[in-house]
Amino acid sequence: MPRGATKRRPTQEDLDDTQREIYNALPAHLQDQYLRSLPQISISTAGNRKKAQLIRERITLLDVVIGDLQNHRKELFNLARGLDQGTASGGEVDLRKILKPPAINGVSMRYVRPKRGS
């Protein structure tokens, strides 16, 4: 076992499908006894916690990216609809600016145009 790791008794949330099936089939007075009979669970080490934190940070960044891209999509959709309906002037629309991906702190992104004739 890695240095600094600790163990704990499993809870109902830790059970896999087979263990949960057995647990649910037992009478209530035997369920706690069943949990105590299962092997202890190792709690993650500091290195694992650090990796988990980095993964959570990436998830948070992806949530921001998704939100910003959805907002960008909505703006483009509304502009295209306005141009189709004549409520927006095509002369006032700078495609170089409006078609750029949104600026998102910590993310570098670009759109690649498809090759002509493809």
N, C-alpha and C positions, 0 to 999 in steps of 0.2 A: 504494500500500500504506500502511495506517495507520502512524503513527509508533510505533516501539517493537515492531512486529511482526517476527518472525523466520520463517525457513523451514527445513524439514527434508525429507529424502528420504522418500518413502512406504515403508511396510512392507507386508507381506502383509495385515495386519489392516485397512489403509486401502483396500484394493481394493474396487471395486464388483463386482457379479455378473459383468459382461462381462469386466472386467479379471482377475477371479479365474479365470474359465474359460480365458482365454488363458494365464495364469500356470501353471495346473495342466496344460495341454496341452504346455507346453514341457519339454524335458529339463532335469534338475537344473542342469547347467552353464550354461544360458541364463536361468534364473529370476532370478538376481541382476542380470544384465545388463538384463533387462526392467524390473526395479524401478528401476534407475538411469536408464533412458530416460524414465521417467514424470516429469511436471512436479513440482517441489517443492510441498510443502503449507505454507500459511501457518499459523503457530501463533497461537492467539487472543491478542488484546490484553488489557490489564488490565481494560478495560471488559467484555469478554466473560467473563473469568474471574470478575468480580464478579457478573455476572448468573447464571452457572452456579452459583456458591456460593449465591446467594439461592434458586435453584431447588432445590438440594440441601437447603437448610434447610427449605423448604416440604415436600419429600418426607419428611423426618424427622418434621416435625410431623404430616403425614398418617398416617404409620406409628403415631404415638402415638394419634391420634384413632381410627384403625381398631381398634387394640388395646383402647382404653378402651370403644369402642362394642360390640365383641365381648364383653367382660367384662360390660357392662351387659345385653346381650341374654341372656347365660348366666344372670345373676342373675334376670332377669325370667322366663325360661323355667322355672328351678327353682322360683321362687315360684308361678307359675301351676300347675305340676305338683303342688306341695305343696297348693295350695288345692283342686285337683280331687280329689286323693287323700285329703284330710282330714288331712294331716300338718302343715298350717299353719293357723292361725286367722285367719279373715277380719277379725275385730275388731282384731287386732294390726297389720294392714297399713294404712299410711297411703298411699293412692294418690297424693296430691299430692306426697309426697316420693319414692316409689319410681318414679313415672312421669316424673320430671324427667330430662332428659338429664344424663349425667355431667359434672361440672365438669372442664374440660380447660384448663390454662394456655395462654393465647394464642388461645383459640377461644371465640366466643360462639355458642351454638346454642340453638334452641328447637324444640319440636314443635308443629305446628299441627293442631288437631282438625279433622276434616272437617265440613262444614256438615251439619246435620241434613236428612234427606230426600234427600240426594245418593246 
